[in-house]
Amino acid sequence: MPTLPYGSWPSPISASDIAGGSPRLDGARFVGPTAEIWWSETIPTERGRTAVVRQGADDPEVLLPAPWSARSRVHEYGGGAWTTTDDAQLIFVEGSDQRVHRMVVGGEPEPLTPGDLGMAFGDLTYADGRLWAVRETHGEGNAPSRDIVVIPLDGSASDDASAILSVVAGSDFLAYPAPRGDRLAWIAWDHPDMPWDAAELRVGRLGPDGTVVDHVVVAGGRTPEGPVAALQPEWTGDHELMFSADPGGDGPGGGRWNLRWVRFDGLAATGPEPLYPVDADTGGPLWNLGARWYAPLDDGRVVAVRTHGTDELMVLDPTCGAVDALETPLSSGILVRDARGTKVLLTGAGTQVPGGLWLLDVDARTLEAVRAGAPALDPGWLPPSRALTFEGPDGDVHAFAYPPTNPDVDAPSGELPPYLVLVHGGPTAHSSGELSLAVAYFTSRGIGVLDVNYGGSTGYGRAYRERLRGRWGIADVADTAAAARALAAAGLADPARIAIKGGSAGGWTVLCAVADTDAFAAGISRYGVADLRRLAEDTHDFEARYLDGLVGPLPQAEPLYVSRSPLSRPETLRTPLLILQGSEDPVVPPSQSEALRDALAANGVPHKYVLFEGESHGFRQAATLQRAFETELAFLGRILGFDTPGVPAIELD
């Protein structure tokens, strides 16, 4: 077996494998009386469009053909972009113009909503023969307004917006329309809160005209005991509603998203009552509309995700309080997409299985892959993750480590490997140590990966994620630097060859880390925030007040916005950087990355700026993904001092 320096190991995993690897899925459901399985997935080779497909005899059958793309822009990040009727018609939001369309399989899509009126739709919900949705309306020069609407299925609203029934409005943000009889449940929140800060579960009575005539707040919001974020209402009967919420308290489940039940007589509520108090979360940050972490089964039992660091599945029986853990290989990013009978559709990944769509039979205890991007590789190429906990300035810091892994190469005796530290976006996201081709791309070449859940991450309770409140750019940086230094102190990484990579909010942490610490030899920023004042001025409405909680409200906190932003103190930018940016990014416009590039050039710091035409916030196109990973590897080789066979060398500016 040859001995080669870390970073230079030959690998069968290419950047194109990542681009075409595990599918990016956005919803799945059982359709029609035969319970066909339909789902949607992004197709990188078709400019990242989202197609709706169904299970075929061999390969998936595409139902929504090119160039149609089922993608919502509500709250910018969308979600709930398609649903189906009882007779298996597809209803979807077309990504290019945000109009809702209906389509019989094999036919042409027909519009249900008008165009050119600044309207977008998401969280599509078909119930009792009616189509419900969250509507976002953009007026000239004003912040967008939102309401929950009913869209007629006869096409009458395709050229007459007045045919769309506005059911309830009056909140900055709305989610989860859940009708049942003459009641409607939904989630609402207002600026400056984000949905994981404080969000109310409301239940309203529908009047004769179909609109909400009065309502009660069942749970959540800014309560005297503290903020509570309610999530995902689901009717389990005509008078029973289930949901998740995270009220504080010293007992089990305090500050954790736990399932709760409430019963109604009219709008008079009894409860809520905890269904299963546990120090784990059934819920997460609502970046995408329609996200679901549990589903009631037909027999009254409930399948739910339970998260503390990693995910697991459980089955609850509310009638007797029984709780049964389901043993599956899934442990990361599990969402419960749909349920019928005793079968459940899940998306998620595990340490030994790639991300995909899975069919769970609760009683048979079987899990079948419906759509998974299984790598055609010997498991010896795929690094096992190891959960680690480091001591940080505010307490424990959680992370997952992936060591360099290559069955065909030995490392030189006495050499320590370079490491790439990953910081997720959000910053409320969460990493769970799942199998990842994007990670294996580096580890198979002799570059270790450390994925850090810094303070502010979800998956460990409200107290952990609120460590970041008012301290973005400080607490996350300190936690990440502490994890990197501890890894080196343990003799697992070369302290002189540790790089850091992140996108969006993770890109902000990258830039602050290289500006404010000496823990990293290089940084990679994908569409990262570099100037907080510009972000507050330029970003879209969903995140327009996000910085109030992460930093402080403007204008009072403007000195903090200035002092923390790397672009406000360009003299601190002395670490080599790779900057990757989409030209059509509405969240972090190219102007921020270009100002960062100019500051590095003025300081004489080696850097590279790459602009990807036609990309938005988050890369979706196959060519973009391939070039991005190849450029990252070449950059690491150039800065950390190793050859990168099979990848073109990079010229730095």
C-alpha positions as CSV (number, residue, x, y, z in Angstrom):
1,M,0.0,0.0,0.0
2,P,1.5,3.4,-1.0
3,T,2.3,6.1,1.5
4,L,1.2,9.5,0.4
5,P,0.9,12.9,2.2
6,Y,-2.5,13.8,3.6
7,G,-4.5,15.8,1.1
8,S,-2.9,14.2,-1.9
9,W,-4.6,10.8,-1.8
10,P,-6.2,9.6,-5.0
11,S,-10.0,9.2,-4.7
12,P,-12.8,7.7,-6.8
13,I,-15.2,10.4,-5.5
14,S,-15.4,13.3,-7.9
15,A,-17.1,16.7,-7.6
16,S,-19.6,15.6,-10.3
17,D,-20.6,12.7,-8.0
18,I,-21.6,15.2,-5.4
19,A,-23.6,17.2,-7.9
20,G,-25.5,14.1,-8.9
21,G,-25.4,12.4,-5.5
22,S,-28.1,12.2,-2.9
23,P,-31.3,13.9,-4.3
24,R,-32.5,17.1,-2.8
25,L,-36.1,16.2,-1.9
26,D,-38.9,18.6,-1.1
27,G,-42.0,16.8,-0.1
28,A,-43.6,13.4,-0.6
29,R,-47.0,11.9,-0.3
30,F,-49.3,8.9,-0.9
31,V,-51.6,9.7,-3.8
32,G,-54.9,8.2,-4.9
33,P,-56.8,5.1,-3.7
34,T,-53.8,2.9,-4.6
35,A,-51.4,5.0,-2.4
36,E,-48.9,5.7,-5.2
37,I,-45.8,7.4,-3.9
38,W,-45.1,10.8,-5.4
39,W,-42.3,13.1,-4.4
40,S,-40.4,16.2,-5.7
41,E,-36.7,16.5,-6.2
42,T,-34.2,19.0,-7.6
43,I,-32.5,18.0,-10.9
44,P,-29.1,19.6,-11.0
45,T,-28.6,18.8,-14.6
46,E,-31.7,20.7,-15.6
47,R,-30.6,24.0,-14.0
48,G,-31.8,22.9,-10.6
49,R,-35.5,22.7,-11.5
50,T,-37.8,20.8,-9.1
51,A,-39.7,18.0,-10.7
52,V,-42.5,16.0,-9.3
53,V,-42.1,12.3,-9.9
54,R,-43.6,9.0,-8.9
55,Q,-42.4,5.5,-8.2
56,G,-42.0,3.5,-11.3
57,A,-41.2,-0.1,-12.1
58,D,-37.5,0.7,-12.5
59,D,-36.6,4.4,-12.5
60,P,-38.8,7.2,-11.1
61,E,-41.4,8.5,-13.6
62,V,-41.3,12.2,-14.1
63,L,-44.8,13.7,-13.8
64,L,-44.0,17.4,-14.1
65,P,-41.9,17.7,-17.2
66,A,-39.4,20.4,-18.1
67,P,-39.3,23.3,-18.0
68,W,-41.9,23.4,-15.2
69,S,-40.5,23.6,-11.7
70,A,-42.5,23.2,-8.5
71,R,-40.9,25.8,-6.2
72,S,-42.4,28.4,-3.9
73,R,-40.9,31.8,-3.0
74,V,-43.0,32.6,0.0
75,H,-40.8,33.7,2.9
76,E,-38.1,33.5,0.2
77,Y,-37.2,29.9,1.1
78,G,-40.6,28.5,0.1
79,G,-41.9,25.1,1.0
80,G,-45.2,23.3,0.4
81,A,-44.9,24.0,-3.3
82,W,-47.2,21.1,-4.4
83,T,-50.0,18.9,-3.3
84,T,-52.5,16.5,-4.9
85,T,-56.3,16.1,-5.0
86,D,-58.3,13.0,-4.1
87,D,-58.4,12.0,-7.8
88,A,-54.6,12.3,-8.2
89,Q,-54.4,15.7,-9.9
90,L,-51.2,17.6,-9.3
91,I,-51.4,21.2,-7.9
92,F,-48.1,23.1,-7.8
93,V,-46.5,26.5,-7.7
94,E,-44.5,27.3,-10.8
95,G,-41.1,28.6,-9.7
96,S,-40.7,31.2,-12.5
97,D,-43.8,33.2,-11.9
98,Q,-45.2,31.8,-8.6
99,R,-48.6,31.0,-10.2
100,V,-50.5,28.0,-8.9
101,H,-51.3,25.4,-11.6
102,R,-53.4,22.2,-11.8
103,M,-52.4,19.3,-13.9
104,V,-53.9,16.0,-14.8
105,V,-51.1,13.4,-15.2
106,G,-50.1,13.4,-18.9
107,G,-51.8,16.7,-19.6
108,E,-50.8,20.3,-19.7
109,P,-50.7,22.5,-16.5
110,E,-53.6,25.0,-16.3
111,P,-53.3,28.2,-14.2
112,L,-55.4,28.6,-11.1
113,T,-54.1,32.0,-10.1
114,P,-53.4,35.2,-12.0
115,G,-50.0,36.4,-13.1
116,D,-48.2,39.8,-12.9
117,L,-49.9,40.8,-9.6
118,G,-46.9,40.3,-7.3
119,M,-48.4,37.2,-5.6
120,A,-46.6,34.1,-4.5
121,F,-48.1,31.0,-2.9
122,G,-46.8,28.2,-0.6
123,D,-47.9,25.7,2.0
124,L,-50.4,24.3,-0.4
125,T,-53.0,22.2,1.5
126,Y,-55.8,20.2,-0.1
127,A,-58.5,19.4,2.4
128,D,-62.2,18.6,2.1
129,G,-62.2,19.4,-1.6
130,R,-60.7,22.9,-1.2
131,L,-57.2,24.2,-1.9
132,W,-55.7,26.3,1.0
133,A,-52.5,28.2,0.8
134,V,-50.3,30.9,2.3
135,R,-50.3,33.9,-0.1
136,E,-47.6,36.6,-0.1
137,T,-48.4,39.8,-2.0
138,H,-45.7,42.2,-2.9
139,G,-46.8,45.8,-3.4
140,E,-44.6,48.5,-4.9
141,G,-42.3,50.1,-2.2
142,N,-44.0,48.2,0.7
143,A,-43.2,45.2,2.8
144,P,-45.1,42.2,1.5
145,S,-48.4,41.2,3.1
146,R,-49.5,37.7,3.8
147,D,-52.8,35.9,4.3
148,I,-54.2,32.4,4.3
149,V,-56.5,31.9,1.2
150,V,-58.7,29.4,-0.5
151,I,-58.0,29.1,-4.3
152,P,-60.9,28.0,-6.5
153,L,-60.1,24.8,-8.4
154,D,-62.3,25.7,-11.4
155,G,-59.7,28.2,-12.8
156,S,-61.9,31.2,-12.2
157,A,-59.1,33.0,-10.4
158,S,-56.6,32.6,-13.2
159,D,-57.5,36.1,-14.5
160,D,-59.6,37.4,-11.6
161,A,-57.7,37.7,-8.3
162,S,-60.9,38.6,-6.5
163,A,-62.0,35.0,-6.8
164,I,-59.4,34.0,-4.3
165,L,-60.9,34.0,-0.8
166,S,-58.8,35.7,1.9
167,V,-59.6,33.6,5.0
168,V,-57.4,35.3,7.6
169,A,-54.7,37.9,7.7
170,G,-53.4,40.5,10.1
171,S,-50.0,38.8,10.9
172,D,-46.6,39.5,9.4
173,F,-46.1,35.7,8.8
174,L,-48.4,32.7,8.6
175,A,-47.9,29.0,8.2
176,Y,-49.6,25.5,8.4
177,P,-53.2,26.2,7.4
178,A,-55.1,23.3,9.0
179,P,-58.9,23.3,8.3
180,R,-61.3,20.9,10.0
181,G,-65.1,21.4,9.7
182,D,-65.9,24.9,10.7
183,R,-62.5,25.6,12.3
184,L,-59.1,26.6,11.0
185,A,-55.8,26.2,12.9
186,W,-52.7,28.0,11.9
187,I,-49.3,29.4,13.1
188,A,-48.7,33.1,13.2
189,W,-45.8,35.4,14.2
190,D,-44.7,39.0,13.7
191,H,-41.5,41.0,13.4
192,P,-39.0,41.0,15.0
193,D,-39.5,37.4,16.0
194,M,-38.5,34.4,13.9
195,P,-40.7,31.4,14.0
196,W,-38.3,29.6,16.4
197,D,-38.3,32.6,18.7
198,A,-42.0,33.0,19.4
199,A,-44.9,31.9,17.2
200,E,-48.6,31.4,18.2
201,L,-50.9,28.5,17.5
202,R,-54.3,30.0,16.7
203,V,-57.7,28.4,16.1
204,G,-60.5,30.3,14.5
205,R,-64.1,29.7,13.6
206,L,-65.1,29.9,10.0
207,G,-68.2,32.0,9.2
208,P,-70.8,31.4,6.5
209,D,-68.6,33.2,3.9
210,G,-65.6,30.9,4.7
211,T,-63.5,33.5,6.5
212,V,-62.3,33.5,10.1
213,V,-64.8,35.5,12.2
214,D,-63.0,35.0,15.6
215,H,-60.1,33.1,17.0
216,V,-58.3,32.1,20.2
217,V,-54.6,31.8,20.8
218,V,-54.1,28.2,22.0
219,A,-50.3,28.3,22.7
220,G,-47.1,30.0,21.9
221,G,-46.0,33.6,21.4
222,R,-44.6,36.1,23.9
223,T,-46.1,34.6,27.2
224,P,-45.5,35.9,30.7
225,E,-43.4,32.9,31.4
226,G,-41.2,33.5,28.4
227,P,-41.3,33.1,24.6
228,V,-42.8,29.9,23.1
229,A,-42.6,28.7,19.5
230,A,-45.5,26.6,18.4
231,L,-45.3,24.3,15.3
232,Q,-47.2,22.0,13.1
233,P,-50.9,21.8,14.2
234,E,-52.6,18.5,13.1
235,W,-56.2,17.6,13.8
236,T,-56.5,14.1,15.2
237,G,-60.3,14.4,15.4
238,D,-63.1,16.8,14.9
239,H,-62.4,18.4,18.3
240,E,-58.8,17.4,19.0
241,L,-55.7,19.2,17.9
242,M,-52.1,18.1,18.2
243,F,-49.1,20.4,17.9
244,S,-45.5,20.9,19.1
245,A,-44.2,23.7,21.3
246,D,-41.3,24.5,23.6
247,P,-42.4,26.3,26.8
248,G,-39.7,26.6,29.5
249,G,-39.7,24.8,32.8
250,D,-37.5,22.7,35.0
251,G,-39.2,19.3,34.3
252,P,-38.7,16.9,31.4
253,G,-39.2,18.7,28.1
254,G,-38.6,22.2,29.4
255,G,-37.4,24.4,26.5
256,R,-37.8,21.5,24.1
257,W,-40.3,21.1,21.2
258,N,-42.6,18.4,22.6
259,L,-45.9,17.2,21.4
260,R,-49.1,18.5,23.1
261,W,-52.8,17.9,22.8
262,V,-55.7,20.3,23.1
263,R,-59.5,19.6,23.0
264,F,-62.2,22.0,21.9
265,D,-65.8,22.8,22.6
266,G,-66.5,25.4,20.0
267,L,-63.5,27.7,20.5
268,A,-63.2,26.9,24.3
269,A,-60.0,24.9,24.7
270,T,-59.1,22.3,27.3
271,G,-55.4,22.0,27.6
272,P,-52.8,22.0,26.2
273,E,-51.6,18.8,27.8
274,P,-48.1,17.3,27.2
275,L,-48.3,14.1,25.2
276,Y,-44.8,12.8,26.0
277,P,-42.4,15.1,28.0
278,V,-38.8,14.3,27.0
279,D,-35.5,16.2,26.9
280,A,-35.5,16.1,23.1
281,D,-37.1,18.0,20.2
282,T,-40.0,17.1,17.9
283,G,-39.6,20.1,15.8
284,G,-37.0,22.4,14.3
285,P,-36.5,25.8,12.7
286,L,-39.2,26.7,10.2
287,W,-37.2,27.9,7.3
288,N,-39.4,26.0,4.8
289,L,-43.1,26.0,4.9
290,G,-44.8,22.6,5.4
291,A,-41.9,21.0,7.4
292,R,-43.3,18.1,9.5
293,W,-41.7,16.2,12.3
294,Y,-44.6,13.9,13.2
295,A,-47.7,12.3,11.7
296,P,-50.8,10.7,13.3
297,L,-51.6,7.2,12.0
298,D,-55.1,6.0,11.1
299,D,-55.3,4.0,14.3
300,G,-54.6,7.0,16.5
301,R,-50.9,6.3,17.2
302,V,-48.3,8.9,16.3
303,V,-45.0,8.5,14.5
304,A,-42.6,11.3,15.6
305,V,-39.0,12.4,15.3
306,R,-37.0,12.8,18.6
307,T,-33.9,14.9,18.3
308,H,-31.0,15.4,20.8
309,G,-27.8,15.7,18.7
310,T,-29.0,13.0,16.4
311,D,-32.5,11.9,15.3
312,E,-34.5,8.9,16.2
313,L,-38.1,7.8,15.5
314,M,-40.7,6.8,18.0
315,V,-44.3,5.6,18.0
316,L,-46.6,7.1,20.6
317,D,-50.0,5.7,21.7
318,P,-51.8,8.7,23.3
319,T,-54.6,6.4,24.6
320,C,-52.3,4.6,27.0
321,G,-49.1,6.7,27.0
322,A,-47.0,3.9,25.5
323,V,-43.8,5.0,23.8
324,D,-41.9,2.7,21.5
325,A,-38.6,3.5,19.8
326,L,-38.2,2.5,16.1
327,E,-34.8,1.1,15.2
328,T,-33.9,2.4,11.8
329,P,-30.5,3.4,10.2
330,L,-31.8,7.0,9.9
331,S,-30.3,9.6,12.3
332,S,-30.1,12.9,10.6
333,G,-32.5,15.5,9.1
334,I,-35.6,13.2,9.4
335,L,-38.9,14.7,8.3
336,V,-42.2,12.9,8.4
337,R,-43.7,13.6,5.0
338,D,-47.0,11.6,4.9
339,A,-48.8,8.7,6.5
340,R,-51.5,6.2,5.4
341,G,-52.6,3.2,7.3
342,T,-49.4,2.0,9.2
343,K,-47.1,3.2,6.5
344,V,-45.1,6.4,6.6
345,L,-43.0,8.4,4.1
346,L,-39.8,9.8,5.6
347,T,-36.9,11.8,4.3
348,G,-33.6,11.7,6.0
349,A,-30.1,10.2,6.2
350,G,-28.0,8.1,8.6
351,T,-24.3,7.4,9.4
352,Q,-24.4,4.5,7.0
353,V,-27.1,5.4,4.5
354,P,-27.3,8.4,2.2
355,G,-30.1,11.0,2.3
356,G,-33.3,10.0,0.5
357,L,-36.9,9.1,0.6
358,W,-37.9,6.1,2.7
359,L,-41.0,4.0,3.2
360,L,-41.5,2.9,6.8
361,D,-44.0,0.1,7.8
362,V,-44.6,0.8,11.5
363,D,-46.0,-2.6,12.4
364,A,-43.7,-4.7,10.2
365,R,-40.7,-2.7,11.4
366,T,-39.3,-2.4,7.9
367,L,-37.7,0.5,6.1
368,E,-37.5,0.5,2.3
369,A,-35.5,3.0,0.2
370,V,-37.9,4.7,-2.3
371,R,-35.3,7.2,-3.6
372,A,-31.8,7.3,-2.2
373,G,-28.6,8.4,-3.8
374,A,-26.7,5.4,-2.7
375,P,-23.0,5.9,-3.6
376,A,-21.6,3.0,-5.7
377,L,-18.6,2.8,-3.4
378,D,-17.1,0.3,-1.0
379,P,-18.0,1.4,2.6
380,G,-14.3,1.6,3.2
381,W,-14.3,5.0,1.4
382,L,-17.0,6.5,3.6
383,P,-15.8,7.8,6.9
384,P,-17.7,7.0,10.1
385,S,-18.7,10.1,12.1
386,R,-17.9,10.4,15.7
387,A,-19.9,12.6,18.1
388,L,-17.5,14.9,20.1
389,T,-18.1,17.4,22.8
390,F,-15.6,20.2,23.5
391,E,-15.4,22.7,26.3
392,G,-16.2,26.2,25.1
393,P,-16.4,29.5,26.8
394,D,-20.2,29.2,27.3
395,G,-20.3,25.4,28.1
396,D,-20.3,22.3,25.9
397,V,-19.8,22.6,22.2
398,H,-21.1,19.7,20.1
399,A,-19.6,18.5,16.9
400,F,-19.1,15.5,14.6
401,A,-15.7,14.4,13.4
402,Y,-14.9,12.5,10.2
403,P,-11.3,11.3,10.0
404,P,-9.3,11.0,6.8
405,T,-10.5,7.6,5.3
406,N,-8.9,5.8,2.3
407,P,-8.5,2.0,2.1
408,D,-5.8,2.2,-0.5
409,V,-3.3,4.7,1.0
410,D,-1.2,5.0,4.2
411,A,-0.3,8.3,5.7
412,P,3.3,9.2,6.5
413,S,4.4,8.3,10.0
414,G,4.2,11.2,12.3
415,E,2.3,13.5,10.0
416,L,-0.9,15.0,11.3
417,P,-3.8,15.6,8.8
418,P,-5.2,18.9,7.6
419,Y,-8.8,19.5,8.7
420,L,-11.7,21.4,7.3
421,V,-14.1,22.8,9.9
422,L,-17.7,23.1,8.7
423,V,-20.0,25.7,10.1
424,H,-23.6,25.4,9.0
425,G,-25.9,28.2,8.0
426,G,-29.1,29.4,9.6
427,P,-27.5,29.9,12.1
428,T,-30.2,27.8,13.6
429,A,-29.4,24.7,11.4
430,H,-28.1,21.4,12.8
431,S,-25.6,18.8,11.7
432,S,-26.1,15.1,12.8
433,G,-23.1,13.2,11.5
434,E,-24.8,11.7,8.5
435,L,-23.1,9.9,5.6
436,S,-22.2,12.6,3.0
437,L,-20.4,12.5,-0.3
438,A,-19.6,16.1,0.2
439,V,-17.6,15.1,3.3
440,A,-16.2,12.0,1.8
441,Y,-14.9,14.1,-1.2
442,F,-12.4,15.6,1.3
443,T,-11.8,12.7,3.7
444,S,-11.0,10.3,0.9
445,R,-8.2,12.6,-0.1
446,G,-6.7,12.8,3.4
447,I,-8.5,15.9,4.7
448,G,-10.4,15.4,7.9
449,V,-13.7,17.2,8.5
450,L,-15.1,18.5,11.7
451,D,-18.8,19.6,11.6
452,V,-19.6,22.0,14.4
453,N,-22.9,22.7,16.1
454,Y,-21.9,25.9,17.7
455,G,-24.1,27.7,20.2
456,G,-27.2,28.8,18.3
457,S,-27.8,25.5,16.6
458,T,-31.0,23.6,17.0
459,G,-31.3,20.0,18.2
460,Y,-30.1,20.7,21.8
461,G,-33.0,22.8,23.2
462,R,-33.9,26.5,23.4
463,A,-31.2,27.4,25.9
464,Y,-28.5,26.1,23.6
465,R,-29.8,28.0,20.6
466,E,-30.3,31.2,22.6
467,R,-26.6,31.3,23.5
468,L,-26.3,33.2,20.2
469,R,-28.9,35.9,21.2
470,G,-27.2,39.2,20.8
471,R,-23.9,37.5,20.3
472,W,-23.8,36.5,16.6
473,G,-20.2,36.8,15.4
474,I,-18.9,36.2,19.0
475,A,-20.4,33.1,20.5
476,D,-20.4,31.1,17.3
477,V,-16.8,32.1,16.5
478,A,-15.6,31.3,20.0
479,D,-17.3,27.8,20.0
480,T,-15.9,27.0,16.6
481,A,-12.4,28.1,17.4
482,A,-12.5,26.2,20.7
483,A,-13.5,23.0,18.8
484,A,-10.7,23.4,16.3
485,R,-8.1,24.0,18.9
486,A,-9.3,21.1,21.0
487,L,-9.1,18.8,18.0
488,A,-5.5,19.9,17.4
489,A,-4.6,19.6,21.2
490,A,-5.9,16.0,21.1
491,G,-3.3,15.3,18.4
492,L,-6.0,14.6,15.7
493,A,-5.3,17.6,13.4
494,D,-2.3,19.6,12.3
495,P,-2.8,23.0,14.1
496,A,-1.1,24.8,11.3
497,R,-3.4,23.3,8.6
498,I,-7.0,23.8,9.8
499,A,-9.3,25.6,7.4
500,I,-12.9,26.7,7.9
501,K,-15.9,26.6,5.5
502,G,-19.5,27.9,5.7
503,G,-22.3,29.3,3.6
504,S,-24.8,32.1,4.2
505,A,-24.9,32.6,8.0
506,G,-22.1,30.0,8.2
507,G,-20.1,32.3,5.8
508,W,-20.5,35.1,8.4
509,T,-19.0,32.8,11.0
510,V,-16.1,32.0,8.7
511,L,-15.3,35.6,8.0
512,C,-15.5,36.6,11.7
513,A,-13.4,33.6,12.7
514,V,-10.6,34.4,10.3
515,A,-10.7,38.1,11.3
516,D,-10.9,37.6,15.0
517,T,-8.9,34.4,15.8
518,D,-5.7,32.7,14.7
519,A,-7.3,29.2,14.7
520,F,-7.6,28.9,11.0
521,A,-5.1,29.0,8.1
522,A,-7.7,29.5,5.4
523,G,-11.3,30.2,4.9
524,I,-14.0,29.3,2.4
525,S,-17.1,31.5,2.3
526,R,-20.1,30.5,0.2
527,Y,-22.4,33.6,-0.2
528,G,-21.4,34.7,3.3
529,V,-22.5,37.8,5.2
530,A,-19.7,40.3,5.4
531,D,-21.4,43.6,6.5
532,L,-24.3,43.5,8.9
533,R,-25.7,46.9,8.0
534,R,-25.8,46.0,4.3
535,L,-27.5,42.7,5.2
536,A,-30.2,44.6,7.2
537,E,-30.7,47.0,4.3
538,D,-30.7,44.5,1.5
539,T,-32.2,41.2,2.8
540,H,-35.8,40.1,2.2
541,D,-38.7,40.5,4.5
542,F,-38.6,37.1,6.2
543,E,-35.2,37.9,7.7
544,A,-35.6,41.7,7.8
545,R,-35.6,41.8,11.6
546,Y,-33.7,38.6,12.3
547,L,-30.6,40.6,13.3
548,D,-32.7,42.2,16.1
549,G,-32.3,39.0,18.1
550,L,-28.8,38.0,16.8
551,V,-27.2,41.4,17.3
552,G,-29.6,44.1,18.4
553,P,-32.3,46.4,17.1
554,L,-31.4,49.3,14.8
555,P,-30.6,52.1,15.2
556,Q,-29.7,51.6,18.8
557,A,-27.3,48.7,18.1
558,E,-25.7,50.2,15.0
559,P,-22.2,50.5,16.8
560,L,-22.4,46.7,17.2
561,Y,-23.2,46.2,13.6
562,V,-20.2,48.2,12.6
563,S,-17.7,46.7,15.1
564,R,-18.6,43.1,14.4
565,S,-18.6,43.3,10.6
566,P,-15.3,42.2,9.0
567,L,-15.8,44.8,6.2
568,S,-15.9,47.6,8.9
569,R,-12.3,46.6,9.9
570,P,-10.7,45.4,6.8
571,E,-7.2,45.5,8.4
572,T,-8.2,42.3,10.3
573,L,-8.6,40.4,7.1
574,R,-5.2,38.7,6.8
575,T,-6.2,35.1,6.2
576,P,-6.4,33.6,2.6
577,L,-10.0,33.3,1.5
578,L,-12.0,31.7,-1.2
579,I,-15.3,33.5,-1.9
580,L,-18.1,31.8,-3.9
581,Q,-21.2,33.8,-4.8
582,G,-24.4,33.5,-6.8
583,S,-25.2,36.4,-9.1
584,E,-29.0,36.3,-8.3
585,D,-28.7,36.1,-4.6
586,P,-31.5,38.2,-2.9
587,V,-30.4,37.3,0.7
588,V,-26.7,38.1,0.5
589,P,-26.3,40.2,-2.7
590,P,-23.0,40.0,-4.7
591,S,-22.1,43.5,-3.5
592,Q,-21.1,42.1,-0.1
593,S,-18.7,39.4,-1.6
594,E,-17.3,42.0,-4.0
595,A,-16.5,44.4,-1.2
596,L,-14.8,41.6,0.7
597,R,-12.8,40.8,-2.4
598,D,-11.7,44.4,-2.7
599,A,-10.6,44.5,0.9
600,L,-8.5,41.4,0.6
601,A,-6.9,42.8,-2.6
602,A,-6.1,46.1,-0.8
603,N,-4.4,44.1,2.0
604,G,-2.4,42.0,-0.3
605,V,-4.0,38.8,1.0
606,P,-4.1,35.8,-1.3
607,H,-7.8,35.2,-2.3
608,K,-10.1,34.0,-5.1
609,Y,-13.6,35.3,-6.0
610,V,-15.8,33.2,-8.1
611,L,-19.2,34.5,-9.3
612,F,-21.8,31.9,-10.6
613,E,-24.2,33.4,-13.0
614,G,-27.9,32.5,-12.5
615,E,-27.4,31.1,-9.0
616,S,-29.4,32.3,-6.1
617,H,-28.9,31.8,-2.3
618,G,-27.7,28.2,-2.2
619,F,-26.2,26.5,-5.3
620,R,-28.5,24.1,-7.2
621,Q,-27.0,23.6,-10.7
622,A,-24.8,20.6,-11.4
623,A,-22.1,22.7,-13.1
624,T,-22.0,25.1,-10.2
625,L,-21.7,22.4,-7.6
626,Q,-18.9,20.6,-9.5
627,R,-16.9,23.7,-10.0
628,A,-17.4,24.9,-6.4
629,F,-16.1,21.7,-4.9
630,E,-13.1,21.4,-7.3
631,T,-12.2,25.1,-6.6
632,E,-12.4,24.5,-2.8
633,L,-10.1,21.5,-3.0
634,A,-7.6,23.3,-5.2
635,F,-7.7,26.3,-2.8
636,L,-7.0,24.1,0.2
637,G,-4.1,22.4,-1.6
638,R,-2.6,25.7,-2.6
639,I,-2.9,27.2,0.9
640,L,-2.2,24.2,3.1
641,G,0.5,22.8,1.0
642,F,-0.4,19.6,-0.8
643,D,-1.0,18.4,-4.4
644,T,-4.5,17.8,-5.6
645,P,-4.4,15.2,-8.4
646,G,-7.3,15.3,-10.8
647,V,-8.3,18.8,-9.9
648,P,-6.9,21.9,-11.9
649,A,-4.6,24.1,-9.9
650,I,-5.9,27.4,-8.8
651,E,-4.4,30.8,-9.4
652,L,-5.0,33.2,-6.6
653,D,-5.4,37.0,-6.8
